[in-house]
Amino acid sequence: MPTISPSVLPVLMLFASNVFMTFAWYGHLKFKETWLPLAILVSWGIAFFEYWLAVPANRWGSAVYTAAQLKTMQEVITLIVFAGFSVLYLREPLGWNHGLGFAFIALGAFFIFHKWS
């Protein structure tokens, strides 16, 4: 197992995997004139690398986090990565409604991670 903390490593790997997956799912939107089957094949190729990060991240992360915590972490990371991707790559602005929606999801993450006694 790598020498990075077992609680930090899955987070870093999930961030990296989400970058790949976001490009696989949405990167082709800048190339709408591209033949769709080609876009699908390229997306599959990109997603292959996402799996090489996500699967071990969840396997190693399960030593520290519950499955529900890993899934919640994945969703929050997905939104963070997608927000940056949307603004920086697609040049689509985010509005107050996006911020509010993300805040509700963060609140949900709080309820998943909080230790209730």
N, C-alpha and C positions, 0 to 999 in steps of 0.2 A: 504494500500500500504506500502511496506517496507520503512524503514527510510533512505536507501541509496539514494543518489541524483538521480532524474529521468533521468538525462542524462548519468549517469555512470552505473546504474543498468542494463539496457538492454545490454550494452557492455559486462559486466561481465557474464550475463546469456547467451549471444550468444557465448562467448568463451567456457563456460562450455558445452553448447549444442553441439558445434562443436567437442569437445573432444569425446562425446558419439557417434555422427554421424560418425566421422572419424573411430572410432573403429568398428562401425556397418558395414560400407561400405568396409573397407580395413583391419581390424584386422584379418579376416579369411585367408588372403594371407599367413600368417605364418603357416597355418594348411591346406595346399592344399590336404592332404590325407583324410581330414574329409569329410564325406558324405555330398554332396551339400545341400540336403533338411535340414539337421541339421544345417549347416552353415547359411542357410536362416532364420530358426526359431530363432537361437541365435541372428542373426543380427536384426530381428524384435524386439526381447526383449530389446536389447540395444537401438534401435531407439525409443522405447516407452518412455524412460527417456529423450531422446533428445527433444521430443515433449513437455514434461512437462516443459522444460526450454525455448524452442524457442517460443512457442505460447504466454506465458505471457511476454516474453522479447519484442516481437513485439507489443503486446497489450499495455503494459505500455510505451514502447518506442515511440509509435505513438503520445503520448502527447507532445513529445519533437522534434521528427524527422518526416520527411515526409516518405512515403512508399518507395520512391526511395532512400532516404538516408539510411533507415533500410536495404534495399536489398543490397546496395553498401557496407555497413558496414559488412553485413553477408558474402559477397564474399571475402572481404579483410581478415576478421577473419578466414574464411575457409582456405585460402591460408597460413596464418601464422600457424594455427594449423596443417595443412597437411604437411607443410615444416618440422616442428619439429617432427611430427609423422614419416615421411618418413626417416629422418636421425636417430632418436633415436630408433624407434621401428622396422622399416623394414630394417634398416641399408643400405639404398639406398642414395648415395650422391646426393647433388644438385650441378649443374654446373652454369657457368656464364649465360647460356641461361635461366635458371630458374629465376635467379636474374633479368635479363633484362625483362623477361615476367612479373614478379611480379612488377617491377618498372613501367611498362606501365599500369598495373591495378591500382597501387597507383596513377598514374597521372590521370586516369579516375575518381578515387575517389575524387581527388582534384577538378575536374570540377563539380562533383555532389554537393560537400559540399561548394564550394566557393560562397559567396554572390555576385552575379553580379548585378551591378546597372545600 
